[in-house]
Amino acid sequence: MTFRRSLFLSGLAVPLLAAGTASALECTVEAAAALGVPGVAVTDAVPAEDGAPACLVSGTVATSGGDAPGGSARFQIRLPHDWNGRFAMIGNGGLAGKVAASANKADIAYAGETGYVTAMTDLGHEADSVLDARFALAEDGTPDEAAIADYYYRASHVVTETAKAMAEAAYGRAPDHAYLTGCSTGGRMAQVAATRYPDDFDGVISGAPFMDISSMLKIQHFQINQLLTADAQLLPAKLPAIQAAVMEACDAADGTADGLIQNPAACSFEPEALICTGAEEDSCLTAPQARALRAYYTALHTDDGQLVYPGYAPVLFDGGFSLFQGGKEAAADIAAAEPWGNDGFAPAPLEWAFSDHIIQYLAKQDASYDVRDFGISPGGTVPRSAVEEFVAMTEAGNGSDLAATQAFLDAGKKMILYHGWGDHALSPFRTTRFVDDLSRREGGYGALAGKARLFMVPGMGHCSGGAGPDVFNTLAALESWVEDGIAPDALAAKKLDGDGAVTRSMPLCPYPAQAVHSGSGDVADAANWSCTANQALLKMGSVGIAAGLLTGGEPTQ
């Protein structure tokens, strides 16, 4: 006799799968707990408010392994009425501490609408702010090894296993396919999964990835420069002049002057041209401000010449730069260990807080450490010994291991990466450099394209936002690639206004190609753009050279 298991939401019994067990699963704590997934304590079960009908099951799961003490992680797992047989892990952001999503919003919506089982986690600790690394030290000041392991790699893996087990218990079978989609730290989660737990997923989506923790050192390189003197900080009043100068120098470097910079590496932008020749005004820069701006897009190297981390792209200074890097107000004391006060939190820019806390709590494991003592010079060098120490303390959280990435791809798995050119949180040049280095190992971009593809997004900020088209579906593209063998030759991207109307559209092309305008027709319409076989994004101007894209060897990990 065949039974069916049902999920009761809003009083309605909806079949999940014919061939389950005799008992019905309701959207209650008791019913979810009765699924009997090991190590799980269910705390809540409520109907989903968006997407296809589903039950959101929340709780905690015990974490273990990785040569670290046992810990626990919170989760939310979405169990749809009508399951499509797929699972998607949704990445978290920053230093986590809450069960929240940092992933392509189009992917999240697609998963919810099409019947994916999905899961999210807090990455093994609780915090009020995603900028707070204090979880890494116990109350007595010793490292909390369980919490560190969970943040770096373990919690995401354990919650992935938990969600798969819960799906099998609820529907009577394991997922047919599993994916991870994330941005920022979520992108790091994707790459850590690929390199450390290659059997967890059939494919991963790595957006604007925080792929190696050493990005924090590049952030501090810029901060050191904008805090050198009282007139060096790049505050909001100066940004319109910088934005105008950047657009004049770089907009047409990609072949089309359309208000979007597709190829910042190819442009030559000289901050010194903005130095005031008379009295200081908002339309010009002081010499220290020009130096800080140049440092922003200049790479950080060890003192013996190895690339540590590329510079940033000088794009979108009218969107996100103050929030992430420059700050919205002047530092209260540029010589203080915490120039903006408040233990590094607001009013400090986000990336000061992020890097400050990571260096203090995860790298140095010293809450009172002054990050300006690390040895980073204003000129862009740092002692090799300091970098080696930093990497030794943080490498467990990195997802940038090229050999391990190759092994994941060689096993038939797929990877889609994307990054906005206007990202002021994590340098887009780090992602292009990662793909450059990976392609060299694979025997060229053509060989790599059968396994992994990167899509650079003109005018997009950190994970979303900005002037460019920032709505595109990477999960559907990965699904088609893995399950049907159809590699994404382009991603259809669009920009929406506040009412949801499309204001701009264009294709995103697989790196190193860039979209080419037909020469006629509206530049805001994707119909007038195409992805053709080209290596346009490999063209190099002074910006790309300064950013370290021609530095030999592979970056420190």
Secondary structure, DSSP 8 states (H G I E B T S, - for coil): ---EEEEEETTEEEEEEET--SS-EESSHHHHHTT--TTEEEEEEEE-SSSSSEEEEEEEEEEEETTEEEEEEEEEEEEESS--SEEEEE---TT--SS---S-HHHHHHHHHHT-EEEEE-TT---S-TT--GGGB-TTSSB-HHHHHIIIIIHHHHHHHHHHHHHHHHHSS--SEEEEEEETHHHHHHHHHHHH-TTS-SEEEEES----TTHHHHHHHHHHHHTSSTT----GGGHHHHHHHHHHHHGGGGS--SS--S-GGG----GGGGB-SSS--TTSB-HHHHHHHHHHTS-EEETTS-EEE-------TTTTHIIIII-SS--S-TTSSSTT-GGG-TTS-HHHHHHHHIIIIIIS--TT--GGGS---TTSEE-HHHHHHHHHHHGGG----HHHHHHHHHTT-EEEEEEETT-SSS-HHHHHHHHHHHHHHHTSHHHHTTTEEEEEETTB-SSS-BSS--B--HHHHHHHHHHH----S-EEEEEE-TTS-EEEEEEE-BTT--EEE-SSS-TT-GGGEEE-S--GGG---HHHHHTTTT-SS----
